[in-house]
Amino acid sequence: MAFVQLIEFESDRIDEFDALVDEWIQQSKEWRTATRSVRTKDRDRSGTYVQIVEFPSYEAAMENSNRPETTRFAERLRELCSGPPTFRNLEVERSDSL
């Protein structure tokens, strides 16, 4: 079953955040298990973003999360945030292409 993680965070350093994500995408291409990532901006709360990361399964997400490279990447991202991120771990029960 597919798995989605929502990560809400605040940052006034989004360009640096994106540059770090771009770096990670290149460095992790041989082993990462995430299949898609979308960063959204909250239109009502300035400086608030939600990163949506898709995985083929919860197990694949945990495999990715347990890698030391992912831990270091997440620590570097946190340094660019105004506070701790909020995580939502969601099993996909239905998905429709519209």
N, C-alpha and C positions, 0 to 999 in steps of 0.2 A: 504494500500500500504506500502511495506517495506521502511525503512528509514536507511540511512547509514551516520555516521558522521566521517569525516576525521580530525584528529588533528595532525598537524605538529608541532614539537617542537625540540629544541636543548638541549642536556644535556651531561655533562661529568660524570654524576652520575647514569648511566643507571642501575647498579646493585641495587642501593637504590630505584630507580624508580620501577623496577620489583618487589622488595620486598614489596613495598607499594601497588602495584596492586594486588599481591597475598593476602595480608592482606584484602584489600577491597573485593576481590572475596569471601572470607570466610564470612566476616561481612555482606555482602549484599545479600547473597544467598536466603533469605526469601522474599525479596521485589524488587530486581533489575529487570528492564525490558529489559536490554540489553541481546541479545541472543548469541552474539559472539563478540570476540575481537581479533584482530591480530595486533601485533606491528612489523613494518618493519624498516629496517635500510637503509638509502640512501647510495648507494655504491659510489656516486660521491662527497658527502659532509659529511665529517667526523663529527660525533657527531650529525647528523640530523636524525630524526626518524619520521615516520607517524604511528599513532595508528588508526586502522580502527575498528569502533564499529558499530555493526548491531542491529537494533531494529525492532520489527514487524510493527511499524507505527511511524509517527511523533509524534502523541499524546502520545504514550508509551515513546518515548525519552524525551518529555517535562515533563511527569510525573516523570521520573527518574531524570532529571535535576533540578526539583523544590524541591527535597527532601533536607533537611538541611544536611543530611549525605553525599550526593553527593557534595554539596557545600564545605563542610569541606575537603573531599577527594581531590577535584580539587585544593583547596588552598594549600594543602600539596604537591601535585604533582608539582605545579608551583614553589615551593621553590627549587625543584630539577632541574629546567630548567634554561638555560642560558639567556632566554628572554621569552616574552609572547608567548604562543602558537597561531597558526593560525587554525581556524575552518572552515570546509566546511560542509554544511548541504545538503544532497543529497537524493532526492526521487528516489527510485529504479523503473525504468520504464521497465527494462528487466533484467532477470537473467537466465542464461543457465548453466546447469551442463554439463561439458565437460569431 
